[in-house]
Amino acid sequence: MGTLFRRFWLPAMLSSEVEPDSPPRRLRILGEDLVGFRDSEGRTGIIDAYCPHKLAQLFWGRNEECGLRCPYHGWKFDVSGNCVDLPNVEDAANAKRKMGITGYPTREAGGVVWVYMGPKDKMPDLPALEWAGLPVENIDMTRWLQCTNWLQGLEGEIDSSHVSFLHRVTEKDYELPSEFTSYGPPGPVDGAPSLTVRSTDYGFVCGSRRRTVNPDEFFWRITHWLVPFYSMIANHRYPRTGRAWVPVDDYNVMTFGYSFNAERAFTEHERAVLRKGAFFPPRIAPAAYKLDDGYIIDTWIGEANAGNDFLMSRDVQRKGNYTGILGVNEQDRCIQESQRSIAGVRPGGFVDRSREKLVASDVPVITARKTLLKMIADLENGIEPPQVTDPSVYRVHGTAILSRHGDFDGLLAESRAEVMGL
């Protein structure tokens, strides 16, 4: 899976996190300890976290004059990982050519610094995700740490039936402002949607059909999974939303949450509403977070977390809310970070799939797992993932609509532009 991920550009950090000559950011991506920084000329770099001399952490270094200087002996590295100064070595001109460290290509789009960690001769263009091509004023981009394997987070995104239960929160429960009203089916919630999955060039599109009080009309949620780890949620109008799930390591994932509006910029009021934590992002705070093995990363963590029972209210839960927890993401993390794990791994870290009993509503999850396994097998047999050669396949968006069509294929045929965003 790690080899497959290295064929794709990966979101690494927010562009706003690094100013020219500002302090570096500690990262871990695909199990590699890295630091990200922006040099004096505005170029971004993501390089090995450790100086090759005495293995000091470059996080403690000084970002100056187009390079990051290790504080131990002054060795300096540019955004590509080249050693550009060896002040404690006499024959520095010759020696520094041998002292470079890993430096990965980076690009910026959509308010994100992207990194490519694969073979240079296989490097593709950035995926043509709708939000990645918008001005930063039209995007609200955040990231936060979730303490699970990446796939547990992704599978929550593509599981449409849990929305009727885990996320059954009303404005009255928490006195939420009207901006948090969601587009749902009129009348009673249908907790057993009919799901149809259709494979696509980018992953799959899923139609979730629910009955409504009108027997001749259905409520459809149209969501997308875009390989390897992007989601597009069923927003029926702008702003639209989704997430990217970038593995930190086997037991932690960095969630990148994107809300975007192709029609206009976000207002400050809209950004403030998003920060209340009812949907995405959750209520978060910046933190230097110590991972399981002691390495520290610079990230954001949820203010509602396992250490405080996600600020659960049993009183609210007794009134009909399933969890007594405020935010949609906080409800997801409550479940995902506590799922039964393989013996010897902390709860939520790596789920014991052998104990699962899957049902018909798990078709999207089953399809994603099979697709990923096939992509791995193909790559091992020399077949590259086709998505990286045609980035345009990623330009879709989710939606939610009322329709008299009870058949998903008929709905797609009649309303393809609206449903797919093409």
N, C-alpha and C positions, 0 to 999 in steps of 0.2 A: 504493500500500500504506500509506503514511503517513497518508493521509486516512482509509482504512478503520480503521486502528488507533485513530485519534482518535475513533471512535464508541464505543469501549469504555473502561471503567475499567481502568487499568493498575497493577499492583504497582510501587511506586516505591522504597520502602525499608522496613526493619523498624521497627515501632513502638518497639522497644527501643533503637534508635540515637539517639533524640532525647528528652531530658528537658527540662522547662521551663527556659528560659533557658540551655540547654547550647549548645555550639558548633554552627554549621550544618554540614550535610553537602553536599559537592559531588556533583552528579548530572549525568548526561547521559541524556536519554530522547528517543527519536525524533530524534536529532541536535540537540536543544536543550540548551544549557548552563543548568543550574538549580541552586538551592540549596534544601535542605529544612531546616526547623527547627520547634521547638515553642516557643510563646510562654509568657509568664508565667502565663497562664490555662489552659495545657494544649492550646491549639488548634494544629494542625499547618498549616504553610504550605509550598508549593512555588512559588518565584518565580524570576524572571529572575536569572541569576548575576551580572549587572553593574549597578552604579549608573548611572542615565541621565545623571549630571552629567559625569563625566570617565571613565566606563567602568571604574572600579575594581571588582575582584572583591569581592562582598559576603561571600564566605567569610571574609575578614579582619576582618569587622565584629563588633560586640558585640551579643549577643542580650540585650536588657534591656527591661523595662517594656512588654511587648506589642509589640515591634518589633525589627527587625534594623537596626543603625546602621552606616552606611558609615564606616570610619575616616579616609577622606581629608578630607571636609568635614562630616561629621556628619549627612548626610541619613539619614532613618530611614523604614523601610517595614514595614507590617504583613503578616499572613499572606495577605492578598488582593492584595498588591502596591501598596496605596495609600501614597502619601507622607504621613507624619504629622508630619514635622518637617523644617524647612529652617533650621538655626541660622545659616547664613552669608548669608541673604537677608533684606532689610528687610521687603518686603511678602510675608512667608512665607504668610500666611493665603490670599491669592489664588494665589500661585505654586504652592503644593504640590498644588493640584487638578490641575495640568497635568503633574505630574512622576511620576505613577504608572508602575509597570512591570508586566509580565505576571505575573499570579498565578493559578494554576489551582486549581479546587475539589479538596479532599481529603476522604477519609473513612478511618476505621480499622475493620478487621475481620480476624479471624484472625491477629493479630499483625503485620499489614501496614498501612502507610500507602499508600493508593491515590490515584491522581491521574486526573483527567479533563481531557483536553487538546483536546476537540472543541467544537463549537458549543453554547452554553449551552442553546439551545432544544431540543437533541437529547439532553441529558444523561439517561442511563438510571439505573435502580437498579443496585446492585452485583450481580454474578452470584451465584446461590445455590449456589455450590460448597459441598460438605459441610463441608470444613475451615474455610471462612470463617465458619461459624456456630457454631463450637465455642469454648469458653473457651480462653484461651492456655495453660492448664496441660495441655490435651489435644493441643497442637500443638507440633511441633518445626520451626521455620521458619528457614531460612538463605538467604543469597544469596551468589553469587560470580560473578566475571567469566570469561567464555569468549571467546577471541579469534577469533571467527568471525561470519559473518552469522547472524542469529537462526534462519533456516530450516534451516541445517545441524544445529543442535542439536536442533530439533524433529523433524527427519526421523529422527535417531537414535532418538528416543523411540518412534516409530511403526513402526520397522523391527524386526519380531519375529524374523526368521530369524538376525540377527547374534548373538543371545543365545547360540546354541549354539556359537559360535566365539570371538568377541572376549571374551566374559565367562566362558569356561570356566576358572574358578578353583576350586580345592578348598581346604578348610580346611588340608590338609597342606602346600600350596604355601607358605603364609605363617604357619602355626601360628595360624590364626584361631580365636577362641573359638566355642563352639557357637551363640551368638546370630546368627552370620553364615550359618548353614545356610539354604539357600533351598529353596523348594517346587518341585520339578522332577519330571519323569516318572520312574517307576520303570524301572530297566534302562537300556540304552544310550540316549544322546541321539539323537533323530531330527533331523538337521541340515537336513532339507528339509520344513518344515511346510507343510500346506495352509492357505492364507489365504483368509478370506472377509470382505469389507468391506460393511457396510450403512450407507448414509447415514441420518442422524438429524437431529432438529431442532437439535442442538448441534454437529454435525460428522459423526463417524462412530463406529461400534463395529466392532472388528476381532476376529474369532475366528481364533486360530492353533492348528491341530490337529496334534498329533504322535502317532505310533504309540508303543505301549508294549510291554512283554514279554507282556502279556495281549492276544491278538489280538482280543478282544471289547471292549476298553476303550481310550479315547483320552484323552490329556492335552490340555486346552484352556487357553490363555492368552487372557483376554478383556481387551482394552485399549481405551481411548477417546482420541480426539482431540476436544478442545473448542475451537471457534474463539475467537480466532484462534491461540492459542499454548499451551493447557493440555494436559497429559497426565494420564491416570490409569492407573497401572501394574497389572500382574496380581498383586496380593497376594491370597492366598486367605483372609486374615483380617486383623483390625486388629493392629498399625497398618498403614494403607494409605498409599500414597505417590504422588507425581507431581511434575511440574515446570511452571513457567511460564517462557517465554522472551521477555523484554522487550527490544526492540532498544535498545541504546545509540546506535548509528549503523549504517551499512551493514556495518561490519567487526567489530563487537563486540556481545556480547549479555550481559545480566544474567540469570543463571539463579536463579530462586527455587525452592528445594527444600522441599517440604512433606511431612512425615510426621505422621499424625494418628490418634487413637484416640477414636472416638465413645463408647466404653464407660467409659473412665477416664483419669485424668491420667497423663502419663509419669513414670516414676521417674528419679531422678538417675542411677542405673546405666544405664538405657536411653538416656538422653541421652549419657552418656559413651561407650557402645558406638557410637552413631551417629557420634561425633566421631573414631572410629578410622579412618574413611575407606574402609571396604571397599565401601560402597554409595554412598549420598548422605546428607549432603554429602561431597565429597572432603576430604582434609586441607587446611584453609585457614587463612590468617592475614590479619588486617586490614592494609590497605595504602592509601597515597595513590598511585594508579596513574596514570602518564602515558600518555595515549592517543596514537595515531599523529600527531595534529596538535599535540601539546604540552599540551592541556588535561588537567588532573588531576581525577580523580574519587576519592571515598572509597568503598572497596569491600573485598572479600576476594578474595585470589588463591590459587590452588592451590600448596601447598608442593611438590608434584610437578608440574613444568611443562616446557615446551619447552626451557628453559634448562638443565635437568639431566636431559634425556631421560626425564622422568616417572619418575625413579628406577628405571628398567628393570633387571631382572636377567636376563642371558642364560642363566645357569645354570638359573633357574626355568623360563624359556621352553623350554629343551631337554628338560625333564622332561615336557612335554606341555601346559603352559599356553601359550596362543597368543601372549601379549604379554610375559610376564615383568613385568607391571605390576600393582600391588596392587589398586587400587580400580576399581569399575565406572565411575564418572565419569571417573577418570583414564585408563582405557582408551578411553572415548569421546573425550575431549579429545585424546588422543594422535593418533587418526585424524582427527578433524574439524579440528583446528588445523593439520594438515599436508596436507590434500587439495589437489589441483592447482587452482590459481586462474587466473582470467583474467589474461592477460599484464599485467605492471606492478603487480599487487596481491600483497602478501605472501602466502605459503602459508597456505591455510585462510581467507583473508580473504573471498573471494568466489569460489565454485567455478565453474569453466568447465563448465556443464551440457551444452554441445554435445558434449563428449567422453564423456559417460556412455553405457553400454550396459545399459539396464535389463532386468530379467527378471521372471518371474511373481511372485516374492516381494516385488517393489517396488510391488505394487498399492496398499498404503496410502499410500505416498509420492506415487504418481501421482494418487491420488484427492484427497489434500490439496492438491496443486498446482492441479488443475483447479477444486477448490472455491474456493480463494483467488482465482484468476483470475476466476471467475464472480462472486464477491462484489464484486470491484473493478469489473467491468463493470456490475453491477447498480447500484452506488453512483453511478457516473458517469451512469447513466440515471435517477437519482432514486429508486432502490429501496433503502431503508435495510436494514441487516442485521437479520433478524427476531429474532435471539438477544437483542438489546438490549431488545426490548419484552417478552420473557418470560424473566426471569432464572431461573425455576424449571427450565428445561430442563437446567441445568448440574448438577443434583443426581443424579449417577451415580457409581459407583465400579467399578474393575476387579476381576477375580478370576482365580483359576486353579483348575480343578476336573478331576477324573477323571469320565468319563461314557461310557456305552455309545452315546450319540448320536454318529454320524459326520457328521451334517448340522447345520450351525450354526443354521439357521432352526428346526429341530426342538428343538435345545438351548435356544434363546431362548424358544420357545413353552412348554416344560416348566418351565424354571428362570429365568424372567425376573427375578423379584425378587432371586434370589441373584446372577445374572450381571450385571444392570444396576444393582443397588443402589437400585431404585425403591421 
